């Protein structure tokens, strides 16, 4: 696949995801009303949302399509120039729903890094967070980055070189959700307090 095709397809998937996930809130409210569930019952409310998402996935699992796309083509972004990566991020635009998906995708990867052979998983997670680019809140991005970093360390992977490599293609501009460019954050991320805290609390703390 050419990079231009990657850029176009991820833009299309981002738009599809926003439209696909948009009715979840309203459908969940309706489901909860039908089953006499209130927001005070957090566990049942969470299960209600899961049930709604499960029904949507039966019809058209857009989230699975995006996951497969990133799994299969992450390396195109990873090996692109900084200028090309910037254009890809710009092509996605302001899409908070898709940014949430990218955070969730990266977090899921962090939960599955278990051995020194999982370097590719770490790369996929870093690509997702480079694309997400602290769009929502840099604290959320940093927490997921810390999970990736420390989980990789625990699995026997040295994450520092990979963080430095992704830093080169990540944004050099202040993100919407923070005040420090992600490309700058990644360079010395191992010194950040969130990483130290993650190390002290062990695996799957968050």
TAKA-V699696 format. One record per residue. N is the residue number from 0. RES is the residue in one letter. SS is DSSP state (A for helix, B for strand, O for the rest). PSI is psi in degrees with one decimal (999 if undefined). OMEGA is omega in degrees with one decimal (* if undefined). Layout:
n=N res=RES ss=SS psi=PSI omega=OMEGA
n=N res=RES ss=SS psi=PSI omega=OMEGA
//
This chain:
n=0 res=X ss=O psi=135.5 omega=176.7
n=1 res=X ss=O psi=155.3 omega=-177.4
n=2 res=X ss=A psi=-35.9 omega=179.6
n=3 res=X ss=A psi=-36.2 omega=178.2
n=4 res=X ss=A psi=-41.3 omega=176.2
n=5 res=X ss=A psi=-47.6 omega=-178.0
n=6 res=X ss=A psi=-45.3 omega=-179.1
n=7 res=X ss=A psi=-41.9 omega=-176.8
n=8 res=X ss=A psi=-38.0 omega=179.8
n=9 res=X ss=A psi=-31.3 omega=174.7
n=10 res=X ss=A psi=-45.0 omega=179.6
n=11 res=X ss=A psi=-41.2 omega=179.6
n=12 res=X ss=A psi=-37.3 omega=178.6
n=13 res=X ss=A psi=-42.5 omega=178.8
n=14 res=X ss=A psi=-43.2 omega=179.2
n=15 res=X ss=A psi=-39.3 omega=-178.9
n=16 res=X ss=A psi=-42.6 omega=179.6
n=17 res=X ss=A psi=-44.7 omega=-179.7
n=18 res=X ss=A psi=-36.3 omega=-177.4
n=19 res=X ss=A psi=-41.8 omega=-174.9
n=20 res=X ss=A psi=-17.0 omega=-174.4
n=21 res=X ss=A psi=-44.3 omega=-177.1
n=22 res=X ss=O psi=-2.4 omega=-174.6
n=23 res=X ss=A psi=-44.0 omega=-178.4
n=24 res=X ss=A psi=-48.0 omega=-178.7
n=25 res=X ss=A psi=-40.8 omega=178.7
n=26 res=X ss=A psi=-36.6 omega=178.5
n=27 res=X ss=A psi=-42.1 omega=177.8
n=28 res=X ss=A psi=-44.1 omega=179.6
n=29 res=X ss=A psi=-42.8 omega=179.1
n=30 res=X ss=A psi=-44.8 omega=-179.1
n=31 res=X ss=A psi=-38.4 omega=178.2
n=32 res=X ss=A psi=-43.0 omega=-179.5
n=33 res=X ss=A psi=-27.4 omega=-177.5
n=34 res=X ss=O psi=14.9 omega=177.5
n=35 res=X ss=O psi=46.6 omega=178.4
n=36 res=X ss=O psi=135.0 omega=177.6
n=37 res=X ss=O psi=162.1 omega=179.8
n=38 res=X ss=O psi=-17.6 omega=178.1
n=39 res=X ss=O psi=-25.5 omega=177.4
n=40 res=X ss=O psi=82.3 omega=-170.8
n=41 res=X ss=A psi=-44.2 omega=-177.1
n=42 res=X ss=A psi=-44.9 omega=-179.7
n=43 res=X ss=A psi=-34.8 omega=177.5
n=44 res=X ss=A psi=-40.6 omega=177.9
n=45 res=X ss=A psi=-41.1 omega=178.0
n=46 res=X ss=A psi=-35.8 omega=178.3
n=47 res=X ss=A psi=-43.8 omega=178.8
n=48 res=X ss=A psi=-39.0 omega=177.9
n=49 res=X ss=A psi=-40.2 omega=179.5
n=50 res=X ss=A psi=-40.5 omega=179.0
n=51 res=X ss=A psi=-45.5 omega=179.0
n=52 res=X ss=A psi=-37.3 omega=179.2
n=53 res=X ss=A psi=-39.7 omega=178.8
n=54 res=X ss=A psi=-40.2 omega=177.8
n=55 res=X ss=A psi=-39.7 omega=-178.4
n=56 res=X ss=A psi=-29.5 omega=178.4
n=57 res=X ss=A psi=-33.3 omega=-177.8
n=58 res=X ss=A psi=-44.0 omega=-178.5
n=59 res=X ss=O psi=101.7 omega=-175.5
n=60 res=X ss=O psi=81.5 omega=-179.1
n=61 res=X ss=A psi=-37.0 omega=-179.4
n=62 res=X ss=A psi=-38.3 omega=178.9
n=63 res=X ss=A psi=-35.6 omega=178.1
n=64 res=X ss=A psi=-40.0 omega=179.2
n=65 res=X ss=A psi=-42.2 omega=178.5
n=66 res=X ss=A psi=-46.0 omega=179.3
n=67 res=X ss=A psi=-39.6 omega=179.9
n=68 res=X ss=A psi=-47.3 omega=179.3
n=69 res=X ss=A psi=-41.0 omega=178.9
n=70 res=X ss=A psi=-39.2 omega=-174.0
n=71 res=X ss=A psi=-23.6 omega=-170.4
n=72 res=X ss=A psi=9.5 omega=-177.5
n=73 res=X ss=A psi=-33.4 omega=-174.3
n=74 res=X ss=A psi=-22.9 omega=178.1
n=75 res=X ss=A psi=-41.2 omega=176.7
n=76 res=X ss=A psi=-41.2 omega=-176.1
n=77 res=X ss=A psi=-31.6 omega=-176.9
n=78 res=X ss=O psi=5.5 omega=179.5
n=79 res=X ss=O psi=167.7 omega=177.4
n=80 res=X ss=O psi=160.3 omega=177.0
n=81 res=X ss=A psi=-38.2 omega=-180.0
n=82 res=X ss=A psi=-40.0 omega=179.0
n=83 res=X ss=A psi=-40.3 omega=178.6
n=84 res=X ss=A psi=-37.6 omega=177.8
n=85 res=X ss=A psi=-41.9 omega=179.0
n=86 res=X ss=A psi=-36.8 omega=178.4
n=87 res=X ss=A psi=-44.9 omega=178.1
n=88 res=X ss=A psi=-39.9 omega=179.0
n=89 res=X ss=A psi=-31.6 omega=-179.0
n=90 res=X ss=A psi=-27.4 omega=178.4
n=91 res=X ss=A psi=-34.7 omega=178.9
n=92 res=X ss=O psi=-164.3 omega=178.7
n=93 res=X ss=O psi=102.5 omega=-178.2
n=94 res=X ss=O psi=87.0 omega=-173.7
n=95 res=X ss=A psi=-34.0 omega=179.4
n=96 res=X ss=A psi=-42.3 omega=179.2
n=97 res=X ss=A psi=-35.1 omega=176.3
n=98 res=X ss=A psi=-40.5 omega=176.1
n=99 res=X ss=A psi=-40.7 omega=178.8
n=100 res=X ss=A psi=-45.2 omega=-178.6
n=101 res=X ss=A psi=-39.4 omega=176.1
n=102 res=X ss=A psi=-44.8 omega=179.9
n=103 res=X ss=A psi=-40.6 omega=178.2
n=104 res=X ss=A psi=-45.8 omega=-179.3
n=105 res=X ss=A psi=-38.0 omega=179.1
n=106 res=X ss=A psi=-40.1 omega=177.9
n=107 res=X ss=A psi=-39.0 omega=177.0
n=108 res=X ss=A psi=-44.0 omega=179.0
n=109 res=X ss=A psi=-35.4 omega=-179.5
n=110 res=X ss=O psi=-13.2 omega=-176.9
n=111 res=X ss=O psi=0.1 omega=175.7
n=112 res=X ss=O psi=114.2 omega=-172.6
n=113 res=X ss=O psi=-17.3 omega=-177.4
n=114 res=X ss=O psi=171.5 omega=179.7
n=115 res=X ss=O psi=-12.3 omega=179.7
n=116 res=X ss=O psi=-2.1 omega=-174.5
n=117 res=X ss=O psi=29.2 omega=179.4
n=118 res=X ss=A psi=-39.4 omega=-179.8
n=119 res=X ss=A psi=-39.1 omega=177.2
n=120 res=X ss=A psi=-44.4 omega=179.3
n=121 res=X ss=A psi=-41.9 omega=178.8
n=122 res=X ss=A psi=-41.2 omega=179.6
n=123 res=X ss=A psi=-42.9 omega=179.1
n=124 res=X ss=A psi=-40.1 omega=180.0
n=125 res=X ss=A psi=-37.2 omega=176.4
n=126 res=X ss=A psi=-43.8 omega=179.7
n=127 res=X ss=A psi=-42.1 omega=-178.7
n=128 res=X ss=A psi=-29.6 omega=174.1
n=129 res=X ss=A psi=-39.0 omega=176.3
n=130 res=X ss=A psi=-40.8 omega=-179.1
n=131 res=X ss=A psi=-38.4 omega=168.9
n=132 res=X ss=O psi=45.2 omega=177.1
n=133 res=X ss=O psi=39.2 omega=-176.5
n=134 res=X ss=O psi=-35.5 omega=-179.3
n=135 res=X ss=O psi=-65.9 omega=-175.8
n=136 res=X ss=O psi=122.5 omega=-175.3
n=137 res=X ss=A psi=-23.5 omega=178.0
n=138 res=X ss=A psi=-38.4 omega=177.0
n=139 res=X ss=A psi=-42.4 omega=179.4
n=140 res=X ss=A psi=-43.2 omega=-178.5
n=141 res=X ss=A psi=-38.4 omega=178.9
n=142 res=X ss=A psi=-43.8 omega=179.5
n=143 res=X ss=A psi=-38.3 omega=174.7
n=144 res=X ss=A psi=-42.3 omega=179.2
n=145 res=X ss=A psi=-38.7 omega=178.3
n=146 res=X ss=A psi=-43.1 omega=177.4
n=147 res=X ss=A psi=-45.1 omega=-175.5
n=148 res=X ss=A psi=-51.7 omega=-173.9
n=149 res=X ss=A psi=-36.3 omega=176.7
n=150 res=X ss=A psi=-39.1 omega=177.2
n=151 res=X ss=A psi=-45.3 omega=177.6
n=152 res=X ss=A psi=-46.0 omega=-178.4
n=153 res=X ss=A psi=-27.6 omega=-178.9
n=154 res=X ss=A psi=-3.9 omega=179.3
n=155 res=X ss=O psi=16.0 omega=178.0
n=156 res=X ss=O psi=136.9 omega=172.9
n=157 res=X ss=O psi=104.4 omega=-174.7
n=158 res=X ss=O psi=-17.9 omega=-174.3
n=159 res=X ss=A psi=-51.0 omega=-179.3
n=160 res=X ss=A psi=-36.6 omega=-179.5
n=161 res=X ss=A psi=-38.6 omega=176.3
n=162 res=X ss=A psi=-40.6 omega=179.5
n=163 res=X ss=A psi=-37.0 omega=-179.5
n=164 res=X ss=A psi=-43.8 omega=179.6
n=165 res=X ss=A psi=-28.1 omega=177.9
n=166 res=X ss=A psi=-34.9 omega=-177.0
n=167 res=X ss=A psi=-30.7 omega=-176.7
n=168 res=X ss=A psi=0.1 omega=179.0
n=169 res=X ss=O psi=168.5 omega=-173.0
n=170 res=X ss=O psi=141.3 omega=176.1
n=171 res=X ss=O psi=10.0 omega=179.8
n=172 res=X ss=O psi=153.7 omega=178.9
n=173 res=X ss=O psi=131.0 omega=-177.3
n=174 res=X ss=O psi=166.8 omega=177.3
n=175 res=X ss=O psi=-37.1 omega=-173.7
n=176 res=X ss=O psi=18.0 omega=-178.8
n=177 res=X ss=O psi=-172.4 omega=-176.0
n=178 res=X ss=O psi=-0.1 omega=179.6
n=179 res=X ss=O psi=128.6 omega=178.6
n=180 res=X ss=O psi=138.3 omega=-178.5
n=181 res=X ss=A psi=-36.8 omega=178.4
n=182 res=X ss=A psi=-32.8 omega=177.8
n=183 res=X ss=A psi=-40.0 omega=-179.9
n=184 res=X ss=A psi=-43.1 omega=-175.0
n=185 res=X ss=A psi=-25.9 omega=-174.9
n=186 res=X ss=A psi=-45.4 omega=-179.2
n=187 res=X ss=O psi=37.5 omega=-175.8
n=188 res=X ss=A psi=-28.1 omega=-179.2
n=189 res=X ss=A psi=-16.3 omega=-179.9
n=190 res=X ss=A psi=-5.8 omega=-176.2
n=191 res=X ss=O psi=146.9 omega=-178.6
n=192 res=X ss=A psi=-33.8 omega=-178.3
n=193 res=X ss=A psi=-31.2 omega=177.1
n=194 res=X ss=A psi=-42.1 omega=178.6
n=195 res=X ss=A psi=-41.5 omega=179.5
n=196 res=X ss=A psi=-40.8 omega=179.9
n=197 res=X ss=A psi=-39.7 omega=177.9
n=198 res=X ss=A psi=-41.6 omega=-176.3
n=199 res=X ss=A psi=-21.6 omega=-177.4
n=200 res=X ss=A psi=-7.6 omega=174.2
n=201 res=X ss=O psi=-179.5 omega=-174.3
n=202 res=X ss=O psi=143.3 omega=177.1
n=203 res=X ss=O psi=36.4 omega=178.3
n=204 res=X ss=O psi=-41.9 omega=-172.5
n=205 res=X ss=O psi=999 omega=*
//
